[in-house]
Amino acid sequence: MRGLGDGTLPIDRFRFYLAQDYVFLTEYCRVFALAAAKAPDLQTIGVFTRLLDETLNTEMQLHRDYCQRLGIAAAELEATAPAPITHAYTRHLLAVAYSGSIADIVATVLPCQLGYAEIGTALACEGCGGANSNYSDWIRSYSSQEFIAGAEKLGCLLDDLTAGLPARELAPLETLFLTSSRYEYLFWEMAWAQSSWPV
């Protein structure tokens, strides 16, 4: 994160991150589509269709644009295989999306949304990502009011879905949230180390 902010992040690590995050976002779109299908009302359907649209047409385009500038061909990007953590994290998300409730899904995807909004906002507030930075577009995207509003709306949705629930029903949601939070940490560590399959 510090390297993204001050522009010192080695570009090879960013290339690895972009490709793996592109794989992640592809599966993330499936999770949002499943969430929209499970949503209990039109308003909640709207939350997830907007998130799906933003992910599919804004975030993934940002990755494609970056990859083009960094010499990663579109065919190479589309053919990227998931690294171990990417595979494990996306399987976790999809398993919850297929078998869990709408509250389960929100608790599982929220760490990614909140984390990126927090990181983007913090870097932008520190004045990072100036015009000459390799990573200014990334910071602008994740500190945008649109992205932050989407994350906040998802947090409010979870509050609404869990209002009045007893502690025994909240505990599994906390576990899902913590599991995704740990995967988020591992994902960034994986990108820094460029960890892939050993065999």
C-alpha positions as CSV (number, residue, x, y, z in Angstrom):
1,M,0.0,0.0,0.0
2,R,2.8,2.4,0.8
3,G,4.4,1.7,-2.5
4,L,1.2,2.4,-4.3
5,G,0.9,5.7,-2.4
6,D,4.4,7.0,-3.0
7,G,4.9,5.5,-6.4
8,T,7.8,3.2,-5.4
9,L,5.9,-0.1,-5.8
10,P,7.9,-2.2,-8.2
11,I,6.0,-2.5,-11.4
12,D,6.4,-6.2,-11.7
13,R,4.5,-6.7,-8.5
14,F,1.7,-4.4,-9.8
15,R,1.5,-6.4,-13.0
16,F,1.1,-9.6,-11.0
17,Y,-1.5,-7.9,-8.8
18,L,-3.5,-6.6,-11.8
19,A,-3.6,-10.0,-13.5
20,Q,-4.7,-11.8,-10.3
21,D,-7.2,-9.2,-9.4
22,Y,-8.7,-9.4,-12.8
23,V,-9.2,-13.2,-12.2
24,F,-10.7,-12.3,-8.8
25,L,-13.0,-9.6,-10.3
26,T,-14.4,-12.1,-12.9
27,E,-15.5,-14.4,-10.0
28,Y,-16.7,-11.4,-8.0
29,C,-19.1,-10.5,-10.8
30,R,-20.6,-14.0,-10.5
31,V,-21.0,-13.5,-6.8
32,F,-22.9,-10.2,-7.3
33,A,-25.1,-11.8,-10.0
34,L,-26.0,-14.6,-7.5
35,A,-26.6,-12.1,-4.8
36,A,-29.0,-10.2,-7.1
37,A,-30.8,-13.4,-7.9
38,K,-31.2,-14.1,-4.1
39,A,-32.2,-10.5,-3.2
40,P,-35.5,-10.3,-1.3
41,D,-36.7,-7.1,-3.0
42,L,-36.2,-4.7,-5.9
43,Q,-34.1,-2.3,-3.8
44,T,-31.6,-5.0,-2.9
45,I,-31.6,-6.3,-6.4
46,G,-30.6,-2.7,-7.4
47,V,-27.7,-2.7,-4.9
48,F,-26.2,-5.8,-6.4
49,T,-26.8,-5.0,-10.1
50,R,-25.1,-1.6,-9.6
51,L,-22.2,-3.3,-7.9
52,L,-22.1,-5.8,-10.7
53,D,-22.1,-3.0,-13.4
54,E,-19.4,-1.0,-11.6
55,T,-17.2,-4.1,-11.2
56,L,-17.7,-5.4,-14.8
57,N,-17.5,-2.0,-16.6
58,T,-15.4,0.2,-14.4
59,E,-13.0,-1.8,-12.2
60,M,-12.2,-4.4,-14.9
61,Q,-11.8,-1.8,-17.5
62,L,-9.3,0.0,-15.2
63,H,-7.3,-3.2,-15.1
64,R,-7.5,-3.8,-18.8
65,D,-6.2,-0.2,-19.5
66,Y,-3.4,-0.6,-17.0
67,C,-2.4,-3.9,-18.4
68,Q,-2.4,-2.5,-22.0
69,R,0.0,0.3,-20.8
70,L,2.2,-2.2,-19.0
71,G,2.5,-4.5,-22.1
72,I,0.1,-7.3,-20.9
73,A,-1.9,-8.3,-23.9
74,A,-5.7,-8.8,-23.6
75,A,-5.4,-12.5,-24.5
76,E,-2.7,-13.0,-21.8
77,L,-4.8,-11.2,-19.2
78,E,-7.9,-13.3,-20.1
79,A,-5.8,-16.5,-19.9
80,T,-4.3,-15.8,-16.5
81,A,-4.7,-18.8,-14.2
82,P,-5.6,-18.1,-10.5
83,A,-2.7,-18.3,-8.0
84,P,-3.4,-20.4,-4.9
85,I,-4.8,-17.5,-2.7
86,T,-6.9,-16.2,-5.6
87,H,-8.3,-19.6,-6.1
88,A,-9.0,-20.2,-2.4
89,Y,-10.5,-16.7,-1.9
90,T,-12.8,-16.9,-4.9
91,R,-13.9,-20.4,-4.0
92,H,-14.8,-19.1,-0.5
93,L,-16.9,-16.3,-2.0
94,L,-18.7,-18.5,-4.5
95,A,-19.4,-21.2,-2.0
96,V,-21.2,-18.6,0.2
97,A,-22.9,-17.1,-2.8
98,Y,-24.3,-20.4,-3.9
99,S,-25.3,-21.8,-0.5
100,G,-25.7,-18.9,1.8
101,S,-28.3,-16.3,2.6
102,I,-28.3,-12.8,1.3
103,A,-26.9,-11.6,4.7
104,D,-24.2,-14.3,4.4
105,I,-23.2,-12.9,1.0
106,V,-23.1,-9.3,2.1
107,A,-20.9,-10.2,5.2
108,T,-18.6,-12.1,2.9
109,V,-18.1,-9.4,0.2
110,L,-18.1,-6.4,2.5
111,P,-14.4,-6.7,3.6
112,C,-13.2,-6.2,0.0
113,Q,-15.5,-3.2,-0.6
114,L,-14.7,-1.5,2.7
115,G,-11.0,-2.3,2.4
116,Y,-10.5,-0.8,-1.0
117,A,-12.6,2.3,-0.1
118,E,-10.5,2.8,3.1
119,I,-7.2,2.3,1.3
120,G,-8.2,4.5,-1.7
121,T,-9.5,7.3,0.6
122,A,-6.4,7.2,2.9
123,L,-4.0,7.4,0.0
124,A,-6.0,10.2,-1.6
125,C,-6.2,12.2,1.6
126,E,-2.4,11.9,2.0
127,G,-2.0,13.5,-1.4
128,C,-0.6,10.3,-2.9
129,G,-1.0,9.3,-6.5
130,G,-0.2,12.6,-8.1
131,A,-0.3,13.1,-11.9
132,N,3.1,11.6,-12.3
133,S,2.5,8.5,-10.3
134,N,2.1,5.1,-12.0
135,Y,-0.7,4.4,-9.7
136,S,-2.7,7.6,-9.7
137,D,-5.6,6.1,-11.7
138,W,-5.8,3.2,-9.3
139,I,-6.0,5.6,-6.3
140,R,-8.6,7.8,-8.0
141,S,-10.8,4.9,-8.8
142,Y,-10.9,3.5,-5.3
143,S,-11.2,6.9,-3.6
144,S,-14.0,8.0,-5.9
145,Q,-17.4,9.0,-4.4
146,E,-19.1,6.4,-6.5
147,F,-16.9,3.5,-5.1
148,I,-17.2,4.8,-1.6
149,A,-20.9,5.2,-1.8
150,G,-21.3,1.6,-3.1
151,A,-19.2,0.3,-0.1
152,E,-21.3,2.3,2.4
153,K,-24.5,1.2,0.8
154,L,-23.5,-2.4,1.2
155,G,-22.6,-1.8,4.9
156,C,-26.0,-0.2,5.5
157,L,-27.6,-3.2,3.8
158,L,-25.9,-5.6,6.2
159,D,-27.0,-3.4,9.2
160,D,-30.6,-3.6,7.9
161,L,-30.5,-7.3,7.4
162,T,-29.1,-8.0,10.8
163,A,-31.1,-5.5,12.9
164,G,-32.4,-7.2,16.0
165,L,-30.7,-10.5,15.4
166,P,-29.5,-12.4,18.5
167,A,-25.8,-12.9,19.0
168,R,-26.0,-16.6,18.0
169,E,-27.2,-15.6,14.5
170,L,-24.6,-12.8,14.2
171,A,-21.7,-15.0,15.1
172,P,-21.6,-16.9,11.8
173,L,-21.8,-13.6,9.9
174,E,-18.8,-12.4,11.9
175,T,-16.9,-15.5,11.0
176,L,-17.6,-15.0,7.3
177,F,-16.5,-11.3,7.5
178,L,-13.3,-12.3,9.3
179,T,-12.5,-15.1,6.8
180,S,-12.8,-12.7,3.9
181,S,-10.8,-10.1,5.8
182,R,-8.0,-12.6,6.2
183,Y,-8.2,-13.5,2.5
184,E,-7.9,-9.8,1.6
185,Y,-4.7,-9.6,3.7
186,L,-3.4,-12.8,2.1
187,F,-4.2,-11.6,-1.4
188,W,-2.1,-8.5,-1.0
189,E,0.7,-10.5,0.6
190,M,0.5,-12.9,-2.4
191,A,0.8,-10.0,-4.8
192,W,3.8,-8.6,-3.0
193,A,5.6,-12.0,-3.1
194,Q,4.2,-12.9,-6.5
195,S,3.3,-16.3,-5.0
196,S,2.1,-18.9,-7.5
197,W,1.8,-22.6,-7.5
198,P,5.1,-24.3,-6.5
199,V,4.6,-27.2,-8.9
